[in-house]
Amino acid sequence: MRPPQPLGAGAHPVPPRGCQLLSQLQPEEALLPLPSRVSRALRALVYWPAAALASVMNFSEVFKLSNQLSKFSPNGKFLASCVQYRLVVRDVSTLQIFQLYTCLDQIHHLEWSADSLFILCAMYKRGLVQVWSLEQPEWHCKIDEGSAGLVASCWSPDGRHILNTTEFHHFETDTQDLAGIEWAPNGCVLAAWDSCLEYKILLYSLDGRLLSTYSAYEWSLGIKAIAWSPSSQFLAIGSYDEKVRILNHVTWKMITEFGHPATINNPKIVVYKETEKSQNLEMENLPFPPTKAAASSLFNTETKYEVASSPVSLQTLKPLTDRPNPKIGIGALAFSPDNCFLATRNDNIPNAVWIWDIQKLKLFVVLEHLSAVRSFQWDPQQARLAVCTGRSQVYLWSPAGCVSVQVPAEGDFQILSLCWHQSGDSMALLSKDQLCLCYLENEGVK
């Protein structure tokens, strides 16, 4: 096998076929300098079963980043990222800088237009929005909301209009204090929900008519997060009572609710637990003085998933209910692109991701990690979920199995969030001040 070449300036970052797993390398090869290790080994530990997620994986070099602001363009050709007040646009195929823009202040929000021709950068503290053109770099637009303030900014579906939400109302809603709005994927219904002090969600038509109002209970903390299914047929509502309620798009009534107990008693529900596996490297094999990569490899702890025996007790967190925004209830939820699964996180069971079978309306799998789940996102092309926990691993789940992957970046690359490329072939891994691309090449399930 011809060894893949290390990534370099101008090199095409797509991983070659035939890369080896670290477990297949000789002990002395595990201590190769970092660029060689990136190109020759994946540091990927695949468990349950080994062929279930058979993929070749590779990683790009690391780039600077601010506020975890990085997004792929809708057409998949570019990657935009922010470094304080600068907007950097890279060509996805080479990772070379395509355009570089300078904003008037530090960027708080970044969003592509639907046709990938424009990018808006919102600076909430200044009440400013700047719009940049990829085709005409010298052209730009500035929107100043002035004393009205600015709390949100987004594109219209046609990519030629911008909706800014100011400190004042956009239109009047039947809420005490509007907490958020979200369009259904088909663009026909707008969901608006009240602050956490009142459980109320309102569904509006395009012309502003109130279609329905739903409230599950009163006199307690209410809605925390919502998610539309890609088909717009279901609306999932996560609340502070640790339950998810699913509404249907015909009557806007609840069809089921999902609880999140701390103990899983049903033996038919598979619970994957992340466990540590320390590396056993011999000290005499270390070069002297040791390279940074070799030194850090001594202290990197690789992990794997193991199937837990029923009943399983999940690690819980006692919330401080006397403080604002207590860590309790459903803080994150997302449907798979095929509408078959729903992933949720109960904030007082912070290390777990719950995966529900929407066709059967029951719990399917639970993934419990060693650290609190920071973010998860579905592959846009298939039912494959990527999870990060603030460690240097990225986790992947599909109905076929699980994988825990160590990112071979120099130093401690703590993944706080991630985003998929539209093709599902790669994703951006985001730390506090860095970003790295992970490439996946499916070999097929045997």
C-alpha positions as CSV (number, residue, x, y, z in Angstrom):
1,M,0.0,0.0,0.0
2,R,1.4,3.4,-0.9
3,P,1.3,5.7,2.2
4,P,-1.0,8.7,1.8
5,Q,0.9,12.0,1.6
6,P,0.7,14.5,4.5
7,L,-1.5,17.4,4.0
8,G,0.3,20.5,2.8
9,A,-0.4,23.9,1.4
10,G,-2.6,23.6,-1.7
11,A,-3.0,19.8,-1.1
12,H,-6.3,18.3,-1.8
13,P,-7.7,17.3,1.6
14,V,-9.9,14.4,0.6
15,P,-8.6,11.3,2.4
16,P,-7.2,8.5,0.2
17,R,-8.5,5.0,0.2
18,G,-6.8,2.4,2.3
19,C,-5.8,4.5,5.4
20,Q,-5.0,2.3,8.4
21,L,-6.6,2.3,11.8
22,L,-4.1,3.1,14.6
23,S,-4.8,-0.4,16.1
24,Q,-3.2,-1.8,12.9
25,L,0.0,0.2,13.2
26,Q,3.2,-1.1,14.9
27,P,4.0,0.5,18.3
28,E,6.8,2.6,16.9
29,E,4.5,4.0,14.2
30,A,2.2,5.3,16.9
31,L,4.9,7.8,17.9
32,L,5.4,9.3,14.4
33,P,5.4,13.1,14.2
34,L,1.9,14.6,14.0
35,P,1.6,15.3,10.2
36,S,2.6,11.7,9.5
37,R,0.1,10.4,12.1
38,V,-2.7,12.5,10.6
39,S,-2.1,11.1,7.1
40,R,-1.2,7.5,8.0
41,A,-3.5,6.8,11.0
42,L,-7.0,7.7,12.0
43,R,-6.9,7.0,15.7
44,A,-10.4,5.7,15.2
45,L,-11.6,3.0,17.6
46,V,-14.6,1.2,16.2
47,Y,-16.8,-0.9,18.4
48,W,-20.0,-2.8,18.2
49,P,-19.6,-4.1,15.6
50,A,-16.3,-3.2,14.0
51,A,-17.8,-3.2,10.4
52,A,-21.0,-1.3,11.4
53,L,-19.7,2.1,10.6
54,A,-16.8,1.0,8.3
55,S,-15.4,4.4,7.3
56,V,-12.1,5.9,6.4
57,M,-11.6,9.1,8.3
58,N,-9.0,11.9,8.0
59,F,-8.5,15.3,9.5
60,S,-7.4,18.7,8.1
61,E,-5.0,21.1,9.7
62,V,-6.3,23.4,12.4
63,F,-7.5,26.9,11.7
64,K,-8.2,29.9,14.0
65,L,-11.9,30.6,14.9
66,S,-14.0,32.9,17.2
67,N,-17.3,32.3,18.9
68,Q,-17.7,28.8,17.2
69,L,-18.9,30.7,14.1
70,S,-18.3,28.5,11.0
71,K,-20.8,27.3,8.4
72,F,-20.7,25.6,5.0
73,S,-22.4,27.3,2.1
74,P,-25.7,25.7,1.0
75,N,-24.1,24.7,-2.3
76,G,-21.3,23.0,-0.4
77,K,-18.5,24.8,-2.2
78,F,-17.3,27.1,0.6
79,L,-16.7,27.2,4.3
80,A,-17.1,30.6,6.1
81,S,-15.6,31.2,9.5
82,C,-15.1,34.2,11.7
83,V,-11.9,35.3,13.5
84,Q,-13.0,38.2,15.7
85,Y,-14.0,41.0,13.1
86,R,-12.7,39.1,10.1
87,L,-14.8,36.9,7.8
88,V,-12.8,34.1,6.1
89,V,-14.3,32.2,3.2
90,R,-12.4,29.0,2.1
91,D,-12.7,26.8,-0.9
92,V,-13.9,23.4,0.6
93,S,-12.0,21.3,-2.0
94,T,-8.6,22.9,-1.1
95,L,-9.2,24.8,2.1
96,Q,-7.4,27.8,0.5
97,I,-8.8,31.2,1.3
98,F,-11.2,32.3,-1.4
99,Q,-12.3,35.7,0.1
100,L,-11.4,37.7,3.2
101,Y,-13.6,40.5,4.5
102,T,-13.2,42.9,7.4
103,C,-16.3,43.9,9.5
104,L,-16.8,47.0,11.6
105,D,-16.8,45.0,14.9
106,Q,-16.6,41.5,16.4
107,I,-19.1,39.2,14.6
108,H,-21.8,37.5,16.7
109,H,-23.8,35.7,14.0
110,L,-23.0,34.4,10.5
111,E,-25.5,33.2,7.9
112,W,-25.3,32.3,4.1
113,S,-28.1,33.2,1.7
114,A,-29.9,30.3,0.2
115,D,-28.1,30.7,-3.2
116,S,-24.6,30.9,-1.5
117,L,-23.9,34.3,-3.2
118,F,-24.1,36.5,-0.1
119,I,-23.2,36.2,3.6
120,L,-24.6,38.3,6.4
121,C,-22.6,39.1,9.6
122,A,-24.5,40.5,12.5
123,M,-22.9,42.5,15.3
124,Y,-25.5,42.6,18.0
125,K,-23.8,44.9,20.4
126,R,-23.5,47.6,17.7
127,G,-27.0,46.9,16.2
128,L,-25.3,46.4,12.8
129,V,-25.6,43.9,10.0
130,Q,-23.1,43.8,7.1
131,V,-23.7,41.8,3.9
132,W,-20.9,40.6,1.6
133,S,-21.0,39.4,-1.9
134,L,-18.9,36.4,-3.1
135,E,-19.1,37.4,-6.8
136,Q,-18.4,41.1,-6.2
137,P,-16.0,41.4,-3.2
138,E,-15.8,45.2,-3.4
139,W,-19.6,45.5,-2.9
140,H,-21.2,45.4,0.5
141,C,-24.3,46.5,2.4
142,K,-24.6,47.9,5.9
143,I,-27.9,47.9,7.9
144,D,-27.9,50.0,11.1
145,E,-30.8,49.5,13.4
146,G,-29.7,52.3,15.7
147,S,-31.5,52.8,18.9
148,A,-34.0,50.0,18.0
149,G,-31.3,47.5,18.9
150,L,-30.7,44.1,17.3
151,V,-31.3,40.7,18.8
152,A,-31.5,38.4,15.7
153,S,-30.9,38.6,11.9
154,C,-31.7,36.0,9.2
155,W,-32.2,35.7,5.4
156,S,-35.5,35.3,3.7
157,P,-35.9,32.2,1.6
158,D,-35.2,34.1,-1.7
159,G,-31.8,35.2,-0.4
160,R,-32.5,38.9,-1.3
161,H,-34.2,40.1,1.9
162,I,-33.1,40.2,5.5
163,L,-35.4,39.9,8.6
164,N,-34.0,41.7,11.6
165,T,-35.5,41.3,15.0
166,T,-35.1,44.4,17.1
167,E,-35.8,45.1,20.8
168,F,-39.3,46.2,19.7
169,H,-42.0,43.8,18.4
170,H,-42.0,42.6,14.7
171,F,-45.7,41.8,14.9
172,E,-47.9,41.4,17.9
173,T,-48.2,37.8,19.3
174,D,-50.4,36.4,22.0
175,T,-47.5,35.8,24.4
176,Q,-46.3,37.4,27.7
177,D,-42.7,37.5,26.5
178,L,-41.9,36.0,23.1
179,A,-38.9,33.7,23.5
180,G,-38.4,32.4,19.9
181,I,-39.7,31.7,16.5
182,E,-39.0,29.0,13.9
183,W,-40.4,28.3,10.5
184,A,-41.5,24.8,9.5
185,P,-39.2,23.4,6.8
186,N,-41.9,23.7,4.2
187,G,-42.2,27.4,4.9
188,C,-46.0,27.3,5.6
189,V,-46.2,27.6,9.4
190,L,-44.4,29.7,11.9
191,A,-44.0,28.5,15.5
192,A,-43.7,31.1,18.2
193,W,-43.3,30.3,21.9
194,D,-43.5,32.1,25.2
195,S,-40.8,32.6,27.8
196,C,-40.0,29.7,30.2
197,L,-42.4,31.2,32.7
198,E,-45.5,30.1,30.7
199,Y,-46.0,27.0,28.6
200,K,-47.5,28.3,25.4
201,I,-46.7,27.7,21.7
202,L,-48.6,29.4,18.9
203,L,-48.8,28.3,15.2
204,Y,-49.2,31.0,12.6
205,S,-49.9,30.8,8.8
206,L,-48.0,32.9,6.3
207,D,-50.6,35.7,6.3
208,G,-50.3,36.0,10.1
209,R,-53.5,34.0,11.0
210,L,-53.3,32.1,14.3
211,L,-53.8,28.4,13.4
212,S,-53.6,26.9,16.8
213,T,-52.3,27.3,20.4
214,Y,-50.9,24.5,22.5
215,S,-50.3,24.5,26.3
216,A,-49.4,21.3,28.2
217,Y,-49.6,22.7,31.7
218,E,-49.7,25.8,33.8
219,W,-47.9,27.3,36.9
220,S,-44.5,25.8,36.2
221,L,-41.5,26.4,33.9
222,G,-42.5,25.7,30.3
223,I,-40.9,25.3,26.9
224,K,-37.1,25.0,26.6
225,A,-36.5,23.9,23.0
226,I,-38.4,22.9,19.9
227,A,-37.6,21.0,16.6
228,W,-39.6,20.6,13.4
229,S,-39.3,17.3,11.5
230,P,-37.8,17.7,8.0
231,S,-41.2,16.8,6.5
232,S,-43.0,19.4,8.6
233,Q,-45.4,16.7,9.8
234,F,-44.3,16.8,13.4
235,L,-43.3,19.4,15.9
236,A,-41.3,18.3,18.9
237,I,-41.5,20.4,22.1
238,G,-39.0,20.0,24.9
239,S,-39.8,21.4,28.3
240,Y,-38.6,21.8,31.8
241,D,-40.6,18.9,33.1
242,E,-38.1,16.5,31.3
243,K,-40.6,15.5,28.6
244,V,-40.9,15.9,24.9
245,R,-44.3,16.2,23.4
246,I,-45.0,15.5,19.7
247,L,-47.7,17.5,17.8
248,N,-49.1,16.5,14.4
249,H,-49.5,19.0,11.6
250,V,-53.2,18.4,10.9
251,T,-54.9,19.1,14.2
252,W,-51.8,20.5,16.1
253,K,-52.7,18.1,19.0
254,M,-50.3,15.9,20.9
255,I,-49.9,12.4,19.6
256,T,-47.4,11.2,22.2
257,E,-45.0,12.3,24.9
258,F,-41.5,11.0,25.8
259,G,-40.2,10.9,29.4
260,H,-36.5,10.7,30.3
261,P,-36.1,8.6,33.4
262,A,-32.7,8.2,35.1
263,T,-33.0,4.4,35.0
264,I,-33.5,2.3,31.8
265,N,-35.3,-1.0,32.8
266,N,-36.3,-2.2,29.4
267,P,-33.7,-4.8,28.2
268,K,-34.8,-4.2,24.5
269,I,-33.4,-0.7,24.7
270,V,-29.7,-0.7,23.9
271,V,-27.6,1.6,26.1
272,Y,-24.0,2.4,24.9
273,K,-21.7,3.6,27.6
274,E,-18.4,5.4,26.8
275,T,-15.4,3.9,28.7
276,E,-11.8,5.0,28.8
277,K,-8.9,3.0,27.4
278,S,-5.5,4.4,28.4
279,Q,-2.7,4.0,25.9
280,N,0.1,1.6,27.0
281,L,3.2,3.2,25.4
282,E,6.7,2.2,26.5
283,M,8.8,5.0,27.7
284,E,12.0,3.7,26.1
285,N,10.3,4.2,22.6
286,L,10.0,7.9,23.2
287,P,12.4,10.2,21.3
288,F,14.5,12.6,23.5
289,P,13.6,15.3,23.8
290,P,10.1,14.1,23.0
291,T,8.1,15.9,20.3
292,K,4.9,17.6,21.3
293,A,2.9,15.0,19.5
294,A,4.7,12.2,21.3
295,A,4.4,13.8,24.7
296,S,0.7,14.5,24.3
297,S,0.0,11.0,23.1
298,L,1.1,9.7,26.6
299,F,-1.7,11.6,28.2
300,N,-4.4,11.2,25.6
301,T,-7.1,8.8,26.8
302,E,-8.9,7.0,24.0
303,T,-12.4,5.8,24.6
304,K,-14.8,3.2,23.3
305,Y,-18.5,2.4,23.6
306,E,-19.6,-0.7,25.5
307,V,-23.1,-2.1,25.7
308,A,-24.5,-1.9,29.3
309,S,-26.5,-4.6,30.9
310,S,-30.1,-3.9,32.0
311,P,-31.1,-2.2,34.2
312,V,-28.9,0.9,33.6
313,S,-28.7,3.9,35.9
314,L,-27.7,7.1,34.1
315,Q,-25.6,9.8,35.8
316,T,-27.8,12.6,37.0
317,L,-27.2,16.2,37.9
318,K,-29.0,17.9,40.8
319,P,-30.3,21.2,39.4
320,L,-30.1,24.4,41.3
321,T,-33.8,25.4,41.0
322,D,-33.3,28.6,43.0
323,R,-31.1,30.1,40.2
324,P,-32.2,31.3,36.7
325,N,-32.0,28.9,33.8
326,P,-31.6,25.7,35.9
327,K,-30.0,22.7,34.3
328,I,-33.1,20.7,34.0
329,G,-35.4,19.6,31.1
330,I,-35.0,19.1,27.4
331,G,-32.4,21.6,26.2
332,A,-31.7,20.1,22.7
333,L,-33.6,18.0,20.2
334,A,-33.3,17.2,16.5
335,F,-35.0,14.9,13.9
336,S,-33.0,12.7,11.5
337,P,-33.2,13.7,7.8
338,D,-35.4,10.7,7.0
339,N,-37.9,11.6,9.8
340,C,-37.3,8.2,11.4
341,F,-35.4,9.2,14.6
342,L,-35.4,12.0,17.2
343,A,-32.4,12.8,19.3
344,T,-32.8,14.6,22.6
345,R,-30.8,15.7,25.6
346,N,-32.2,16.0,29.1
347,D,-30.1,18.7,30.8
348,N,-30.2,17.1,34.3
349,I,-28.9,13.8,32.7
350,P,-26.2,15.8,30.8
351,N,-24.0,13.0,29.6
352,A,-26.7,11.1,27.7
353,V,-28.2,11.3,24.2
354,W,-31.6,9.7,23.8
355,I,-32.6,8.4,20.4
356,W,-36.3,7.8,19.7
357,D,-37.9,5.7,17.0
358,I,-40.5,8.0,15.5
359,Q,-42.2,5.3,13.5
360,K,-42.9,3.2,16.6
361,L,-43.0,6.2,19.0
362,K,-40.7,4.6,21.5
363,L,-37.1,4.8,22.9
364,F,-34.6,3.1,20.7
365,V,-31.1,3.8,22.0
366,V,-29.3,5.7,24.7
367,L,-25.7,6.9,24.4
368,E,-24.0,7.8,27.7
369,H,-20.7,9.6,27.7
370,L,-18.0,10.4,30.2
371,S,-18.6,14.2,29.9
372,A,-21.7,16.4,29.3
373,V,-23.0,16.5,25.8
374,R,-22.3,19.9,24.2
375,S,-23.8,19.4,20.8
376,F,-25.2,16.9,18.3
377,Q,-26.3,17.0,14.7
378,W,-27.6,14.6,12.1
379,D,-25.9,13.8,8.9
380,P,-28.0,15.6,6.2
381,Q,-28.0,12.5,3.9
382,Q,-28.7,9.6,6.3
383,A,-29.6,8.6,9.8
384,R,-26.2,9.1,11.3
385,L,-25.7,11.3,14.4
386,A,-22.5,13.1,15.3
387,V,-22.0,14.1,19.0
388,C,-19.4,16.1,20.9
389,T,-18.8,16.5,24.6
390,G,-16.0,19.1,25.0
391,R,-13.4,16.4,24.8
392,S,-11.0,15.6,21.9
393,Q,-13.3,12.8,20.6
394,V,-16.1,13.0,18.1
395,Y,-18.8,10.3,18.4
396,L,-20.9,8.8,15.5
397,W,-24.0,6.7,15.8
398,S,-26.2,5.0,13.2
399,P,-28.7,2.1,13.5
400,A,-25.8,-0.2,12.7
401,G,-23.5,0.8,15.6
402,C,-21.3,3.4,17.3
403,V,-17.8,4.8,16.9
404,S,-15.5,7.0,19.1
405,V,-12.9,8.9,17.2
406,Q,-9.8,10.7,18.6
407,V,-9.0,13.9,16.8
408,P,-5.2,13.8,16.1
409,A,-4.7,17.5,16.6
410,E,-1.6,18.8,18.4
411,G,-2.5,19.8,21.9
412,D,-5.9,19.5,23.5
413,F,-8.5,20.1,20.8
414,Q,-11.8,20.3,22.8
415,I,-14.8,19.9,20.5
416,L,-17.7,22.2,21.6
417,S,-19.9,22.1,18.5
418,L,-19.9,20.7,15.0
419,C,-21.6,21.1,11.6
420,W,-22.0,18.7,8.7
421,H,-21.3,19.4,5.0
422,Q,-24.5,18.9,3.0
423,S,-23.0,15.8,1.3
424,G,-22.5,14.0,4.6
425,D,-18.9,13.3,3.5
426,S,-17.3,15.8,6.0
427,M,-18.0,18.0,9.0
428,A,-16.4,20.9,10.7
429,L,-15.3,20.3,14.4
430,L,-15.3,23.6,16.4
431,S,-13.4,24.3,19.6
432,K,-13.3,27.6,21.5
433,D,-10.8,29.2,19.2
434,Q,-10.0,26.6,16.5
435,L,-11.7,24.6,13.8
436,C,-10.7,21.3,12.1
437,L,-12.4,19.4,9.2
438,C,-13.1,15.7,9.6
439,Y,-13.5,13.7,6.3
440,L,-15.5,10.5,6.1
441,E,-15.3,8.0,3.3
442,N,-17.9,5.3,3.5
443,E,-16.7,1.8,2.6
444,G,-20.1,0.2,3.0
445,V,-21.4,-2.1,5.7
446,K,-20.3,-5.7,5.2
